[in-house]
Amino acid sequence: MVHGRIICLGSLQHLKSKYGQGYTVVLHASKNPDVEEKLFDDAKQHILTTLKDSKLFSEQEGYADLHVPETTPLFFIFQTLEDAKTRFSFEHYTVEQNSLEQIFLRILKMKETHQM
């Protein structure tokens, strides 16, 4: 529901297959104060450029949440992340399948930006 209106309806599996395809990559900035924020921004840009069709979903100070389509091979995701981690010195990353909560947040964001 968004603003009191139902925008999607279905079983857990239906919602996951329709809206949850792909992976969530979470990047965590270095806790080292000597590492500039620009390096973290450069890392995000490098990853978004290298992993075609990936999108920045959300961002807060110190971390970024990216969506990577399922058509991107996992080995390529990890290879890109390891390369970026070495080149741009961010703390760590996680790669996971989309949770139901992430799917709902993505649907809400799509609706708010009129992509749905």
Biopython code that builds the backbone (N, CA, C, O; Angstrom):
import numpy as np
from Bio.PDB.StructureBuilder import StructureBuilder

atoms = [
    (1, "MET", "N", (0.834, -1.180, 0.000)),
    (1, "MET", "CA", (0.000, 0.000, 0.000)),
    (1, "MET", "C", (0.879, 1.243, 0.000)),
    (1, "MET", "O", (1.878, 1.320, 0.715)),
    (2, "VAL", "N", (0.491, 2.196, -0.805)),
    (2, "VAL", "CA", (1.128, 3.504, -0.830)),
    (2, "VAL", "C", (0.016, 4.531, -0.779)),
    (2, "VAL", "O", (-0.883, 4.532, -1.621)),
    (3, "HIS", "N", (0.081, 5.404, 0.210)),
    (3, "HIS", "CA", (-0.947, 6.438, 0.386)),
    (3, "HIS", "C", (-2.344, 5.820, 0.425)),
    (3, "HIS", "O", (-3.286, 6.369, -0.147)),
    (4, "GLY", "N", (-2.476, 4.675, 1.101)),
    (4, "GLY", "CA", (-3.772, 4.031, 1.265)),
    (4, "GLY", "C", (-4.272, 3.248, 0.072)),
    (4, "GLY", "O", (-5.412, 2.784, 0.080)),
    (5, "ARG", "N", (-3.447, 3.086, -0.961)),
    (5, "ARG", "CA", (-3.857, 2.341, -2.161)),
    (5, "ARG", "C", (-2.984, 1.110, -2.331)),
    (5, "ARG", "O", (-1.769, 1.163, -2.140)),
    (6, "ILE", "N", (-3.616, 0.004, -2.691)),
    (6, "ILE", "CA", (-2.875, -1.230, -2.956)),
    (6, "ILE", "C", (-2.199, -1.088, -4.316)),
    (6, "ILE", "O", (-2.854, -0.803, -5.318)),
    (7, "ILE", "N", (-0.885, -1.290, -4.340)),
    (7, "ILE", "CA", (-0.167, -1.161, -5.611)),
    (7, "ILE", "C", (0.341, -2.496, -6.134)),
    (7, "ILE", "O", (0.706, -2.602, -7.305)),
    (8, "CYS", "N", (0.368, -3.516, -5.284)),
    (8, "CYS", "CA", (0.726, -4.849, -5.756)),
    (8, "CYS", "C", (0.082, -5.869, -4.829)),
    (8, "CYS", "O", (-0.126, -5.624, -3.641)),
    (9, "LEU", "N", (-0.219, -7.000, -5.404)),
    (9, "LEU", "CA", (-0.908, -8.037, -4.658)),
    (9, "LEU", "C", (-0.446, -9.383, -5.186)),
    (9, "LEU", "O", (-0.319, -9.572, -6.396)),
    (10, "GLY", "N", (-0.197, -10.302, -4.297)),
    (10, "GLY", "CA", (0.196, -11.631, -4.731)),
    (10, "GLY", "C", (0.868, -12.393, -3.614)),
    (10, "GLY", "O", (1.091, -11.872, -2.522)),
    (11, "SER", "N", (1.182, -13.629, -3.911)),
    (11, "SER", "CA", (1.868, -14.470, -2.932)),
    (11, "SER", "C", (3.320, -14.014, -2.798)),
    (11, "SER", "O", (3.816, -13.236, -3.613)),
    (12, "LEU", "N", (3.980, -14.502, -1.775)),
    (12, "LEU", "CA", (5.385, -14.184, -1.562)),
    (12, "LEU", "C", (6.211, -14.537, -2.797)),
    (12, "LEU", "O", (7.026, -13.734, -3.249)),
    (13, "GLN", "N", (6.003, -15.726, -3.339)),
    (13, "GLN", "CA", (6.761, -16.159, -4.509)),
    (13, "GLN", "C", (6.469, -15.283, -5.724)),
    (13, "GLN", "O", (7.380, -14.951, -6.482)),
    (14, "HIS", "N", (5.203, -14.906, -5.914)),
    (14, "HIS", "CA", (4.836, -14.041, -7.038)),
    (14, "HIS", "C", (5.538, -12.688, -6.924)),
    (14, "HIS", "O", (6.103, -12.197, -7.901)),
    (15, "LEU", "N", (5.503, -12.085, -5.736)),
    (15, "LEU", "CA", (6.135, -10.779, -5.540)),
    (15, "LEU", "C", (7.642, -10.863, -5.726)),
    (15, "LEU", "O", (8.251, -9.972, -6.319)),
    (16, "LYS", "N", (8.249, -11.943, -5.217)),
    (16, "LYS", "CA", (9.697, -12.105, -5.375)),
    (16, "LYS", "C", (10.082, -12.301, -6.837)),
    (16, "LYS", "O", (11.084, -11.752, -7.294)),
    (17, "SER", "N", (9.299, -13.074, -7.566)),
    (17, "SER", "CA", (9.651, -13.320, -8.967)),
    (17, "SER", "C", (9.386, -12.095, -9.837)),
    (17, "SER", "O", (10.099, -11.870, -10.815)),
    (18, "LYS", "N", (8.378, -11.303, -9.497)),
    (18, "LYS", "CA", (8.051, -10.132, -10.317)),
    (18, "LYS", "C", (8.937, -8.928, -9.999)),
    (18, "LYS", "O", (9.377, -8.226, -10.909)),
    (19, "TYR", "N", (9.200, -8.685, -8.715)),
    (19, "TYR", "CA", (9.901, -7.462, -8.323)),
    (19, "TYR", "C", (11.269, -7.698, -7.689)),
    (19, "TYR", "O", (12.053, -6.757, -7.563)),
    (20, "GLY", "N", (11.566, -8.912, -7.295)),
    (20, "GLY", "CA", (12.773, -9.145, -6.518)),
    (20, "GLY", "C", (13.908, -9.776, -7.267)),
    (20, "GLY", "O", (14.824, -10.323, -6.652)),
    (21, "GLN", "N", (13.878, -9.718, -8.567)),
    (21, "GLN", "CA", (14.923, -10.362, -9.345)),
    (21, "GLN", "C", (16.232, -9.608, -9.178)),
    (21, "GLN", "O", (16.271, -8.379, -9.245)),
    (22, "GLY", "N", (17.287, -10.351, -8.964)),
    (22, "GLY", "CA", (18.599, -9.743, -8.838)),
    (22, "GLY", "C", (19.161, -9.866, -7.439)),
    (22, "GLY", "O", (18.707, -10.669, -6.623)),
    (23, "TYR", "N", (20.161, -9.045, -7.190)),
    (23, "TYR", "CA", (20.897, -9.097, -5.933)),
    (23, "TYR", "C", (20.986, -7.701, -5.333)),
    (23, "TYR", "O", (20.923, -6.693, -6.037)),
    (24, "THR", "N", (21.131, -7.672, -4.033)),
    (24, "THR", "CA", (21.406, -6.428, -3.337)),
    (24, "THR", "C", (22.865, -6.458, -2.919)),
    (24, "THR", "O", (23.324, -7.418, -2.300)),
    (25, "VAL", "N", (23.586, -5.408, -3.260)),
    (25, "VAL", "CA", (24.980, -5.255, -2.864)),
    (25, "VAL", "C", (25.044, -4.058, -1.924)),
    (25, "VAL", "O", (24.615, -2.958, -2.271)),
    (26, "VAL", "N", (25.578, -4.283, -0.743)),
    (26, "VAL", "CA", (25.726, -3.198, 0.224)),
    (26, "VAL", "C", (27.214, -2.935, 0.409)),
    (26, "VAL", "O", (27.978, -3.832, 0.766)),
    (27, "LEU", "N", (27.613, -1.695, 0.160)),
    (27, "LEU", "CA", (29.000, -1.276, 0.333)),
    (27, "LEU", "C", (29.123, -0.502, 1.635)),
    (27, "LEU", "O", (28.282, 0.342, 1.942)),
    (28, "HIS", "N", (30.165, -0.786, 2.395)),
    (28, "HIS", "CA", (30.420, -0.082, 3.652)),
    (28, "HIS", "C", (31.734, 0.679, 3.518)),
    (28, "HIS", "O", (32.770, 0.096, 3.202)),
    (29, "ALA", "N", (31.681, 1.978, 3.760)),
    (29, "ALA", "CA", (32.867, 2.824, 3.638)),
    (29, "ALA", "C", (33.895, 2.456, 4.699)),
    (29, "ALA", "O", (33.567, 1.865, 5.727)),
    (30, "SER", "N", (35.122, 2.812, 4.433)),
    (30, "SER", "CA", (36.201, 2.565, 5.380)),
    (30, "SER", "C", (35.983, 3.379, 6.647)),
    (30, "SER", "O", (35.508, 4.514, 6.596)),
    (31, "LYS", "N", (36.331, 2.794, 7.768)),
    (31, "LYS", "CA", (36.226, 3.514, 9.043)),
    (31, "LYS", "C", (37.471, 4.348, 9.303)),
    (31, "LYS", "O", (37.558, 5.056, 10.307)),
    (32, "ASN", "N", (38.422, 4.259, 8.404)),
    (32, "ASN", "CA", (39.663, 5.009, 8.518)),
    (32, "ASN", "C", (39.414, 6.459, 8.115)),
    (32, "ASN", "O", (39.024, 6.716, 6.976)),
    (33, "PRO", "N", (39.629, 7.414, 9.022)),
    (33, "PRO", "CA", (39.361, 8.814, 8.673)),
    (33, "PRO", "C", (40.298, 9.358, 7.603)),
    (33, "PRO", "O", (40.010, 10.388, 6.995)),
    (34, "ASP", "N", (41.421, 8.672, 7.366)),
    (34, "ASP", "CA", (42.351, 9.129, 6.336)),
    (34, "ASP", "C", (41.859, 8.816, 4.926)),
    (34, "ASP", "O", (42.323, 9.410, 3.953)),
    (35, "VAL", "N", (40.917, 7.881, 4.825)),
    (35, "VAL", "CA", (40.375, 7.521, 3.513)),
    (35, "VAL", "C", (39.266, 8.511, 3.176)),
    (35, "VAL", "O", (38.283, 8.628, 3.908)),
    (36, "GLU", "N", (39.426, 9.207, 2.087)),
    (36, "GLU", "CA", (38.484, 10.261, 1.727)),
    (36, "GLU", "C", (37.145, 9.704, 1.263)),
    (36, "GLU", "O", (37.056, 8.594, 0.738)),
    (37, "GLU", "N", (36.110, 10.505, 1.471)),
    (37, "GLU", "CA", (34.771, 10.146, 1.002)),
    (37, "GLU", "C", (34.749, 10.026, -0.519)),
    (37, "GLU", "O", (33.980, 9.246, -1.079)),
    (38, "LYS", "N", (35.599, 10.807, -1.178)),
    (38, "LYS", "CA", (35.651, 10.763, -2.638)),
    (38, "LYS", "C", (36.022, 9.366, -3.132)),
    (38, "LYS", "O", (35.513, 8.921, -4.161)),
    (39, "LEU", "N", (36.899, 8.673, -2.415)),
    (39, "LEU", "CA", (37.258, 7.310, -2.812)),
    (39, "LEU", "C", (36.043, 6.394, -2.774)),
    (39, "LEU", "O", (35.871, 5.542, -3.645)),
    (40, "PHE", "N", (35.199, 6.574, -1.759)),
    (40, "PHE", "CA", (33.982, 5.764, -1.663)),
    (40, "PHE", "C", (33.049, 6.101, -2.818)),
    (40, "PHE", "O", (32.448, 5.206, -3.411)),
    (41, "ASP", "N", (32.925, 7.383, -3.139)),
    (41, "ASP", "CA", (32.105, 7.793, -4.284)),
    (41, "ASP", "C", (32.664, 7.224, -5.585)),
    (41, "ASP", "O", (31.909, 6.780, -6.450)),
    (42, "ASP", "N", (33.988, 7.238, -5.719)),
    (42, "ASP", "CA", (34.623, 6.661, -6.908)),
    (42, "ASP", "C", (34.366, 5.158, -6.992)),
    (42, "ASP", "O", (34.142, 4.623, -8.078)),
    (43, "ALA", "N", (34.400, 4.481, -5.849)),
    (43, "ALA", "CA", (34.126, 3.038, -5.822)),
    (43, "ALA", "C", (32.708, 2.757, -6.288)),
    (43, "ALA", "O", (32.491, 1.863, -7.106)),
    (44, "LYS", "N", (31.734, 3.513, -5.775)),
    (44, "LYS", "CA", (30.334, 3.328, -6.189)),
    (44, "LYS", "C", (30.192, 3.539, -7.687)),
    (44, "LYS", "O", (29.545, 2.750, -8.376)),
    (45, "GLN", "N", (30.800, 4.608, -8.185)),
    (45, "GLN", "CA", (30.683, 4.907, -9.614)),
    (45, "GLN", "C", (31.322, 3.812, -10.461)),
    (45, "GLN", "O", (30.772, 3.417, -11.489)),
    (46, "HIS", "N", (32.477, 3.324, -10.032)),
    (46, "HIS", "CA", (33.160, 2.244, -10.755)),
    (46, "HIS", "C", (32.281, 0.994, -10.817)),
    (46, "HIS", "O", (32.150, 0.370, -11.870)),
    (47, "ILE", "N", (31.683, 0.638, -9.687)),
    (47, "ILE", "CA", (30.839, -0.560, -9.623)),
    (47, "ILE", "C", (29.598, -0.386, -10.483)),
    (47, "ILE", "O", (29.227, -1.296, -11.225)),
    (48, "LEU", "N", (28.951, 0.773, -10.395)),
    (48, "LEU", "CA", (27.744, 1.019, -11.192)),
    (48, "LEU", "C", (28.046, 1.014, -12.687)),
    (48, "LEU", "O", (27.216, 0.587, -13.489)),
    (49, "THR", "N", (29.217, 1.481, -13.055)),
    (49, "THR", "CA", (29.606, 1.501, -14.469)),
    (49, "THR", "C", (29.971, 0.102, -14.960)),
    (49, "THR", "O", (29.604, -0.284, -16.070)),
    (50, "THR", "N", (30.688, -0.653, -14.139)),
    (50, "THR", "CA", (31.157, -1.982, -14.538)),
    (50, "THR", "C", (30.030, -3.005, -14.559)),
    (50, "THR", "O", (29.949, -3.827, -15.471)),
    (51, "LEU", "N", (29.161, -2.956, -13.553)),
    (51, "LEU", "CA", (28.034, -3.892, -13.490)),
    (51, "LEU", "C", (26.860, -3.265, -14.231)),
    (51, "LEU", "O", (26.079, -2.511, -13.652)),
    (52, "LYS", "N", (26.745, -3.577, -15.487)),
    (52, "LYS", "CA", (25.721, -2.987, -16.357)),
    (52, "LYS", "C", (24.328, -3.155, -15.766)),
    (52, "LYS", "O", (24.006, -4.195, -15.192)),
    (53, "ASP", "N", (23.518, -2.134, -15.912)),
    (53, "ASP", "CA", (22.123, -2.102, -15.452)),
    (53, "ASP", "C", (21.976, -2.139, -13.936)),
    (53, "ASP", "O", (20.863, -2.293, -13.435)),
    (54, "SER", "N", (23.072, -2.002, -13.197)),
    (54, "SER", "CA", (22.940, -1.900, -11.742)),
    (54, "SER", "C", (22.521, -0.476, -11.400)),
    (54, "SER", "O", (22.777, 0.462, -12.156)),
    (55, "LYS", "N", (21.872, -0.332, -10.247)),
    (55, "LYS", "CA", (21.344, 0.974, -9.860)),
    (55, "LYS", "C", (21.625, 1.226, -8.388)),
    (55, "LYS", "O", (21.629, 0.305, -7.571)),
    (56, "LEU", "N", (21.858, 2.486, -8.069)),
    (56, "LEU", "CA", (21.992, 2.891, -6.678)),
    (56, "LEU", "C", (20.593, 2.984, -6.105)),
    (56, "LEU", "O", (19.785, 3.791, -6.565)),
    (57, "PHE", "N", (20.296, 2.162, -5.099)),
    (57, "PHE", "CA", (18.954, 2.136, -4.527)),
    (57, "PHE", "C", (18.824, 3.127, -3.384)),
    (57, "PHE", "O", (17.866, 3.899, -3.334)),
    (58, "SER", "N", (19.779, 3.113, -2.468)),
    (58, "SER", "CA", (19.758, 4.072, -1.368)),
    (58, "SER", "C", (21.184, 4.311, -0.904)),
    (58, "SER", "O", (22.100, 3.536, -1.179)),
    (59, "GLU", "N", (21.328, 5.414, -0.193)),
    (59, "GLU", "CA", (22.663, 5.806, 0.232)),
    (59, "GLU", "C", (22.542, 6.621, 1.512)),
    (59, "GLU", "O", (21.708, 7.520, 1.616)),
    (60, "GLN", "N", (23.367, 6.301, 2.462)),
    (60, "GLN", "CA", (23.484, 7.086, 3.683)),
    (60, "GLN", "C", (24.966, 7.226, 3.962)),
    (60, "GLN", "O", (25.793, 6.560, 3.340)),
    (61, "GLU", "N", (25.291, 8.085, 4.890)),
    (61, "GLU", "CA", (26.698, 8.290, 5.189)),
    (61, "GLU", "C", (27.342, 6.967, 5.604)),
    (61, "GLU", "O", (26.938, 6.341, 6.584)),
    (62, "GLY", "N", (28.329, 6.568, 4.855)),
    (62, "GLY", "CA", (29.063, 5.360, 5.202)),
    (62, "GLY", "C", (28.629, 4.082, 4.522)),
    (62, "GLY", "O", (29.318, 3.066, 4.618)),
    (63, "TYR", "N", (27.496, 4.113, 3.833)),
    (63, "TYR", "CA", (27.128, 2.900, 3.099)),
    (63, "TYR", "C", (26.251, 3.222, 1.898)),
    (63, "TYR", "O", (25.602, 4.266, 1.834)),
    (64, "ALA", "N", (26.252, 2.296, 0.954)),
    (64, "ALA", "CA", (25.438, 2.429, -0.256)),
    (64, "ALA", "C", (24.797, 1.083, -0.551)),
    (64, "ALA", "O", (25.410, 0.032, -0.367)),
    (65, "ASP", "N", (23.565, 1.132, -1.008)),
    (65, "ASP", "CA", (22.761, -0.051, -1.299)),
    (65, "ASP", "C", (22.501, -0.066, -2.806)),
    (65, "ASP", "O", (21.830, 0.824, -3.328)),
    (66, "LEU", "N", (23.028, -1.072, -3.505)),
    (66, "LEU", "CA", (22.908, -1.163, -4.958)),
    (66, "LEU", "C", (22.041, -2.354, -5.340)),
    (66, "LEU", "O", (22.011, -3.365, -4.638)),
    (67, "HIS", "N", (21.341, -2.225, -6.451)),
    (67, "HIS", "CA", (20.583, -3.352, -7.001)),
    (67, "HIS", "C", (21.289, -3.801, -8.272)),
    (67, "HIS", "O", (21.546, -3.000, -9.172)),
    (68, "VAL", "N", (21.599, -5.091, -8.334)),
    (68, "VAL", "CA", (22.274, -5.673, -9.497)),
    (68, "VAL", "C", (21.339, -6.713, -10.093)),
    (68, "VAL", "O", (20.866, -7.593, -9.374)),
    (69, "PRO", "N", (21.059, -6.632, -11.403)),
    (69, "PRO", "CA", (20.135, -7.591, -12.018)),
    (69, "PRO", "C", (20.660, -9.024, -11.960)),
    (69, "PRO", "O", (21.867, -9.265, -11.920)),
    (70, "GLU", "N", (19.722, -9.959, -11.956)),
    (70, "GLU", "CA", (20.106, -11.375, -11.864)),
    (70, "GLU", "C", (20.822, -11.867, -13.114)),
    (70, "GLU", "O", (21.429, -12.938, -13.091)),
    (71, "THR", "N", (20.764, -11.113, -14.194)),
    (71, "THR", "CA", (21.472, -11.506, -15.418)),
    (71, "THR", "C", (22.980, -11.332, -15.275)),
    (71, "THR", "O", (23.742, -11.843, -16.096)),
    (72, "THR", "N", (23.415, -10.618, -14.245)),
    (72, "THR", "CA", (24.844, -10.437, -14.002)),
    (72, "THR", "C", (25.370, -11.667, -13.267)),
    (72, "THR", "O", (24.881, -11.990, -12.185)),
    (73, "PRO", "N", (26.355, -12.355, -13.835)),
    (73, "PRO", "CA", (26.888, -13.553, -13.173)),
    (73, "PRO", "C", (27.501, -13.211, -11.811)),
    (73, "PRO", "O", (28.163, -12.185, -11.655)),
    (74, "LEU", "N", (27.269, -14.083, -10.837)),
    (74, "LEU", "CA", (27.789, -13.845, -9.487)),
    (74, "LEU", "C", (29.308, -13.686, -9.468)),
    (74, "LEU", "O", (29.834, -12.830, -8.757)),
    (75, "PHE", "N", (30.009, -14.504, -10.245)),
    (75, "PHE", "CA", (31.466, -14.394, -10.238)),
    (75, "PHE", "C", (31.903, -13.011, -10.695)),
    (75, "PHE", "O", (32.894, -12.481, -10.192)),
    (76, "PHE", "N", (31.178, -12.413, -11.645)),
    (76, "PHE", "CA", (31.528, -11.080, -12.137)),
    (76, "PHE", "C", (31.230, -10.020, -11.080)),
    (76, "PHE", "O", (31.977, -9.051, -10.946)),
    (77, "ILE", "N", (30.146, -10.199, -10.331)),
    (77, "ILE", "CA", (29.830, -9.268, -9.239)),
    (77, "ILE", "C", (30.970, -9.276, -8.222)),
    (77, "ILE", "O", (31.477, -8.221, -7.840)),
    (78, "PHE", "N", (31.372, -10.481, -7.783)),
    (78, "PHE", "CA", (32.435, -10.578, -6.780)),
    (78, "PHE", "C", (33.773, -10.082, -7.320)),
    (78, "PHE", "O", (34.530, -9.431, -6.601)),
    (79, "GLN", "N", (34.064, -10.383, -8.568)),
    (79, "GLN", "CA", (35.304, -9.919, -9.182)),
    (79, "GLN", "C", (35.345, -8.389, -9.207)),
    (79, "GLN", "O", (36.368, -7.785, -8.884)),
    (80, "THR", "N", (34.237, -7.773, -9.589)),
    (80, "THR", "CA", (34.149, -6.314, -9.648)),
    (80, "THR", "C", (34.282, -5.704, -8.258)),
    (80, "THR", "O", (34.980, -4.706, -8.078)),
    (81, "LEU", "N", (33.614, -6.303, -7.277)),
    (81, "LEU", "CA", (33.671, -5.777, -5.914)),
    (81, "LEU", "C", (35.074, -5.900, -5.318)),
    (81, "LEU", "O", (35.547, -4.980, -4.651)),
    (82, "GLU", "N", (35.732, -7.021, -5.554)),
    (82, "GLU", "CA", (37.093, -7.191, -5.037)),
    (82, "GLU", "C", (38.054, -6.204, -5.695)),
    (82, "GLU", "O", (38.923, -5.639, -5.030)),
    (83, "ASP", "N", (37.897, -5.999, -6.993)),
    (83, "ASP", "CA", (38.724, -5.027, -7.702)),
    (83, "ASP", "C", (38.500, -3.625, -7.132)),
    (83, "ASP", "O", (39.458, -2.896, -6.874)),
    (84, "ALA", "N", (37.245, -3.255, -6.939)),
    (84, "ALA", "CA", (36.925, -1.928, -6.401)),
    (84, "ALA", "C", (37.435, -1.783, -4.968)),
    (84, "ALA", "O", (37.923, -0.719, -4.587)),
    (85, "LYS", "N", (37.326, -2.838, -4.183)),
    (85, "LYS", "CA", (37.790, -2.786, -2.791)),
    (85, "LYS", "C", (39.294, -2.542, -2.741)),
    (85, "LYS", "O", (39.771, -1.775, -1.904)),
    (86, "THR", "N", (40.037, -3.184, -3.624)),
    (86, "THR", "CA", (41.483, -2.999, -3.687)),
    (86, "THR", "C", (41.842, -1.596, -4.174)),
    (86, "THR", "O", (42.727, -0.949, -3.613)),
    (87, "ARG", "N", (41.165, -1.136, -5.202)),
    (87, "ARG", "CA", (41.488, 0.164, -5.812)),
    (87, "ARG", "C", (41.021, 1.354, -4.986)),
    (87, "ARG", "O", (41.683, 2.391, -4.962)),
    (88, "PHE", "N", (39.881, 1.210, -4.305)),
    (88, "PHE", "CA", (39.270, 2.375, -3.662)),
    (88, "PHE", "C", (39.188, 2.274, -2.139)),
    (88, "PHE", "O", (38.695, 3.200, -1.495)),
    (89, "SER", "N", (39.648, 1.199, -1.563)),
    (89, "SER", "CA", (39.779, 1.056, -0.108)),
    (89, "SER", "C", (38.501, 1.282, 0.688)),
    (89, "SER", "O", (38.497, 2.083, 1.622)),
    (90, "PHE", "N", (37.412, 0.593, 0.339)),
    (90, "PHE", "CA", (36.255, 0.634, 1.232)),
    (90, "PHE", "C", (36.336, -0.561, 2.179)),
    (90, "PHE", "O", (37.055, -1.525, 1.914)),
    (91, "GLU", "N", (35.602, -0.492, 3.271)),
    (91, "GLU", "CA", (35.729, -1.466, 4.369)),
    (91, "GLU", "C", (35.348, -2.891, 3.954)),
    (91, "GLU", "O", (36.179, -3.798, 3.997)),
    (92, "HIS", "N", (34.099, -3.079, 3.558)),
    (92, "HIS", "CA", (33.638, -4.400, 3.135)),
    (92, "HIS", "C", (32.321, -4.267, 2.373)),
    (92, "HIS", "O", (31.768, -3.176, 2.235)),
    (93, "TYR", "N", (31.839, -5.400, 1.887)),
    (93, "TYR", "CA", (30.591, -5.423, 1.127)),
    (93, "TYR", "C", (29.835, -6.700, 1.445)),
    (93, "TYR", "O", (30.404, -7.668, 1.951)),
    (94, "THR", "N", (28.549, -6.687, 1.142)),
    (94, "THR", "CA", (27.738, -7.902, 1.224)),
    (94, "THR", "C", (26.952, -8.034, -0.072)),
    (94, "THR", "O", (26.572, -7.039, -0.689)),
    (95, "VAL", "N", (26.718, -9.267, -0.471)),
    (95, "VAL", "CA", (25.897, -9.573, -1.643)),
    (95, "VAL", "C", (24.829, -10.544, -1.170)),
    (95, "VAL", "O", (25.141, -11.570, -0.566)),
    (96, "GLU", "N", (23.576, -10.226, -1.440)),
    (96, "GLU", "CA", (22.493, -11.098, -0.985)),
    (96, "GLU", "C", (21.326, -11.064, -1.958)),
    (96, "GLU", "O", (21.164, -10.127, -2.739)),
    (97, "GLN", "N", (20.519, -12.113, -1.887)),
    (97, "GLN", "CA", (19.279, -12.098, -2.652)),
    (97, "GLN", "C", (18.341, -11.106, -1.982)),
    (97, "GLN", "O", (18.452, -10.846, -0.784)),
    (98, "ASN", "N", (17.428, -10.560, -2.752)),
    (98, "ASN", "CA", (16.516, -9.561, -2.215)),
    (98, "ASN", "C", (15.559, -10.169, -1.201)),
    (98, "ASN", "O", (14.960, -11.216, -1.446)),
    (99, "SER", "N", (15.424, -9.506, -0.066)),
    (99, "SER", "CA", (14.462, -9.929, 0.950)),
    (99, "SER", "C", (13.103, -9.320, 0.616)),
    (99, "SER", "O", (13.007, -8.418, -0.216)),
    (100, "LEU", "N", (12.069, -9.812, 1.260)),
    (100, "LEU", "CA", (10.733, -9.267, 1.044)),
    (100, "LEU", "C", (10.690, -7.790, 1.435)),
    (100, "LEU", "O", (10.033, -6.991, 0.769)),
    (101, "GLU", "N", (11.380, -7.430, 2.501)),
    (101, "GLU", "CA", (11.431, -6.021, 2.915)),
    (101, "GLU", "C", (12.064, -5.160, 1.825)),
    (101, "GLU", "O", (11.553, -4.084, 1.514)),
    (102, "GLN", "N", (13.171, -5.622, 1.243)),
    (102, "GLN", "CA", (13.826, -4.871, 0.177)),
    (102, "GLN", "C", (12.917, -4.743, -1.038)),
    (102, "GLN", "O", (12.903, -3.706, -1.701)),
    (103, "ILE", "N", (12.167, -5.788, -1.327)),
    (103, "ILE", "CA", (11.229, -5.744, -2.452)),
    (103, "ILE", "C", (10.163, -4.686, -2.202)),
    (103, "ILE", "O", (9.854, -3.900, -3.097)),
    (104, "PHE", "N", (9.598, -4.654, -1.002)),
    (104, "PHE", "CA", (8.579, -3.646, -0.694)),
    (104, "PHE", "C", (9.157, -2.237, -0.760)),
    (104, "PHE", "O", (8.504, -1.326, -1.269)),
    (105, "LEU", "N", (10.369, -2.047, -0.255)),
    (105, "LEU", "CA", (10.990, -0.725, -0.327)),
    (105, "LEU", "C", (11.228, -0.308, -1.776)),
    (105, "LEU", "O", (11.036, 0.853, -2.136)),
    (106, "ARG", "N", (11.647, -1.263, -2.602)),
    (106, "ARG", "CA", (11.881, -0.964, -4.013)),
    (106, "ARG", "C", (10.568, -0.612, -4.720)),
    (106, "ARG", "O", (10.529, 0.318, -5.524)),
    (107, "ILE", "N", (9.495, -1.352, -4.423)),
    (107, "ILE", "CA", (8.183, -1.061, -5.012)),
    (107, "ILE", "C", (7.721, 0.324, -4.582)),
    (107, "ILE", "O", (7.211, 1.094, -5.397)),
    (108, "LEU", "N", (7.898, 0.640, -3.309)),
    (108, "LEU", "CA", (7.506, 1.954, -2.799)),
    (108, "LEU", "C", (8.276, 3.063, -3.501)),
    (108, "LEU", "O", (7.695, 4.071, -3.901)),
    (109, "LYS", "N", (9.579, 2.876, -3.649)),
    (109, "LYS", "CA", (10.396, 3.890, -4.322)),
    (109, "LYS", "C", (9.989, 4.031, -5.787)),
    (109, "LYS", "O", (9.914, 5.145, -6.306)),
    (110, "MET", "N", (9.724, 2.902, -6.458)),
    (110, "MET", "CA", (9.291, 2.956, -7.859)),
    (110, "MET", "C", (7.978, 3.717, -7.984)),
    (110, "MET", "O", (7.806, 4.516, -8.904)),
    (111, "LYS", "N", (7.066, 3.475, -7.075)),
    (111, "LYS", "CA", (5.767, 4.145, -7.115)),
    (111, "LYS", "C", (5.926, 5.641, -6.868)),
    (111, "LYS", "O", (5.291, 6.457, -7.536)),
    (112, "GLU", "N", (6.777, 5.997, -5.906)),
    (112, "GLU", "CA", (6.985, 7.409, -5.591)),
    (112, "GLU", "C", (7.653, 8.156, -6.736)),
    (112, "GLU", "O", (7.420, 9.353, -6.909)),
    (113, "THR", "N", (8.480, 7.473, -7.518)),
    (113, "THR", "CA", (9.131, 8.123, -8.659)),
    (113, "THR", "C", (8.371, 7.871, -9.958)),
    (113, "THR", "O", (8.867, 8.155, -11.048)),
    (114, "HIS", "N", (7.163, 7.334, -9.822)),
    (114, "HIS", "CA", (6.251, 7.104, -10.955)),
    (114, "HIS", "C", (6.824, 6.170, -12.010)),
    (114, "HIS", "O", (6.552, 6.340, -13.199)),
    (115, "GLN", "N", (7.614, 5.185, -11.591)),
    (115, "GLN", "CA", (8.138, 4.179, -12.512)),
    (115, "GLN", "C", (7.230, 2.969, -12.567)),
    (115, "GLN", "O", (7.564, 1.974, -13.210)),
    (116, "MET", "N", (6.098, 3.037, -11.910)),
    (116, "MET", "CA", (5.184, 1.902, -11.841)),
    (116, "MET", "C", (3.815, 2.308, -12.303)),
    (116, "MET", "O", (2.900, 1.485, -12.319)),
]
sb = StructureBuilder()
sb.init_structure("model")
sb.init_model(0)
sb.init_chain("A")
sb.init_seg("    ")
for serial, (resi, resn, name, xyz) in enumerate(atoms, 1):
    if name == "N":
        sb.init_residue(resn, " ", resi, " ")
    sb.init_atom(name, np.array(xyz, "f"), 0.0, 1.0, " ", f" {name:<3s}", serial, name[0])
structure = sb.get_structure()
